[in-house]
Amino acid sequence: MGLAASLCACLSERPRPGPPTIAFSLNKDTVQSRNPPDTLIVNVRAADPDGLDSVWVQLANGPSVGADGRFDEVLEGPFRVTVPPGLPQGSVLPVIVRARDVVGFESQRDSAVRVGP
């Protein structure tokens, strides 16, 4: 076998490691900032052929809500985050979803909700 044939054998088509894919939806685009606090539900689907380590959801600068990926290739489910009280009407709150696979690759997607009446 020649050198060219040896090189071609090493270049077979196979998936390369990469970050997880993330898809998500929000149960509403306007939240209320009051007491008792409003809750935003973020439905997440994260996938990675190497297996997932963890997935997190964060609203504004609040604490992250996370789930262990348990090395599964897909994690789906709702995450509930609490809207902080006392924010002015019209404020825009970023929603950040992050996922990390077992290899260490991370990905992030984001959106936002607005504080309404």
CORBELNOR-V981011 format. One line per field, one symbol per residue. ss: DSSP state (~ for helix, > for strand, _ for the rest). A space follows every 50 residues. Layout:
BEGIN
ss->???
END
This chain:
BEGIN
ss->__~~~~~~~~__________>>>>>>___>>_______>>>>>>>>>___ _>>>>>>>>_____>>>>_____>>>>>>>>>_________>>>>>>>>> >____>>>>>>>>>>__
END
